[in-house]
Amino acid sequence: MRKVLLITGGSDGIGASTAYLASKQDFIVCINYLQNHDSANKIVNDINSQGGQAFAFQADVSNEG
Protein backbone atom coordinates (compact mmCIF):
# COMPACT_ATOMS: atom_id res chain seq x y z
CA MET A 1 0.00 0.00 0.00
CA ARG A 2 1.39 3.40 -1.00
CA LYS A 3 1.63 6.21 1.51
CA VAL A 4 -0.25 9.48 1.04
CA LEU A 5 1.26 12.83 1.96
CA LEU A 6 -0.85 15.98 2.39
CA ILE A 7 1.20 19.14 1.99
CA THR A 8 -0.42 22.36 3.15
CA GLY A 9 0.90 25.36 1.27
CA GLY A 10 2.23 23.02 -1.37
CA SER A 11 1.89 25.28 -4.39
CA ASP A 12 5.28 26.98 -4.00
CA GLY A 13 8.50 27.21 -2.02
CA ILE A 14 9.32 24.50 0.51
CA GLY A 15 5.92 22.86 0.02
CA ALA A 16 6.46 22.46 -3.73
CA SER A 17 9.96 21.08 -3.20
CA THR A 18 8.58 18.63 -0.65
CA ALA A 19 5.91 17.52 -3.13
CA TYR A 20 8.49 16.74 -5.81
CA LEU A 21 10.76 14.88 -3.37
CA ALA A 22 7.87 12.88 -1.90
CA SER A 23 6.69 11.81 -5.34
CA LYS A 24 10.16 10.45 -6.08
CA GLN A 25 9.87 8.40 -2.87
CA ASP A 26 6.61 6.85 -4.21
CA PHE A 27 4.19 8.87 -2.07
CA ILE A 28 0.81 9.86 -3.45
CA VAL A 29 0.98 13.64 -3.06
CA CYS A 30 -1.98 15.84 -2.13
CA ILE A 31 -1.21 19.52 -2.52
CA ASN A 32 -3.33 21.94 -0.53
CA TYR A 33 -3.41 25.54 -1.70
CA LEU A 34 -5.47 28.60 -0.89
CA GLN A 35 -5.09 30.91 -3.91
CA ASN A 36 -2.36 29.75 -6.27
CA HIS A 37 -4.42 27.38 -8.44
CA ASP A 38 -2.13 27.61 -11.48
CA SER A 39 1.03 26.76 -9.56
CA ALA A 40 -0.62 23.87 -7.69
CA ASN A 41 -1.90 22.39 -10.95
CA LYS A 42 1.51 22.78 -12.61
CA ILE A 43 3.13 20.77 -9.81
CA VAL A 44 0.41 18.12 -10.03
CA ASN A 45 0.83 17.88 -13.80
CA ASP A 46 4.63 17.68 -13.49
CA ILE A 47 4.43 14.87 -10.94
CA ASN A 48 1.80 12.94 -12.87
CA SER A 49 3.71 13.28 -16.15
CA GLN A 50 6.79 11.80 -14.46
CA GLY A 51 4.85 8.70 -13.42
CA GLY A 52 3.88 9.85 -9.94
CA GLN A 53 0.43 10.44 -8.57
CA ALA A 54 -0.65 13.86 -7.29
CA PHE A 55 -3.80 15.85 -6.65
CA ALA A 56 -4.53 19.49 -5.75
CA PHE A 57 -7.17 20.64 -3.27
CA GLN A 58 -8.14 24.22 -2.57
CA ALA A 59 -8.92 24.87 1.10
CA ASP A 60 -8.19 27.35 3.85
CA VAL A 61 -6.69 25.12 6.55
CA SER A 62 -6.73 28.04 9.00
CA ASN A 63 -10.55 27.98 8.91
CA GLU A 64 -12.14 24.85 10.37
CA GLY A 65 -15.44 25.53 8.61
N, C-alpha and C positions, 0 to 999 in steps of 0.2 A: 504494500500500500504506500503510495506517494504521500509525502508531507505537504501541507498547505501553509503558506506564509502570507499573512495579511500585513501590508506595509501602509501605515497611515502617513500621509504626506509623501506618497511615493511617486509623484509626478515630476520631481526634480531633485537636484542636489544629492544628499546622502541617501534619501529614500530611493531614488532612481538607480543609483549605483548598487544599493542593496538588492533591488529587484533583479538587475542583470546578474549579479553574483549568485543569488539564490537559484535563479533559473539554470545556471550552469551546474548547480549541485542537485539538480533534478527535483526542486520544489515546484509545486504549482503556486504561482504568484498572483495574489490579489492586491491590486493597487487601489488604495483609497485616495481620492482627491476632493478638494472643495470647489475650486474654480478652474483649474488648468486642464480642461477636457482634452485639448489638442495634444498636449505633452503626454498625458496619461495614455491616450490611445496610441501615440507613436511608440511608447515603450512597450505596450502590449503587442502591437504589430511586430516590432523588432524581435521580441522574445518568441512569439508564435512562429515567425518566419525562420527562426533558427532552430526550430524543432521543440521549443519549450511550450509551456502552457501558461497563459496569463489572462487575467480579466481586470477590468477597471470598474470601480464603483464610486459614484459621487455621493458623498455624505459629509455632514459636519459632525465629526466625532466629539466636538466640544459641547454639543447639544443633544442630550439624551432623547429628546422627543423626535 
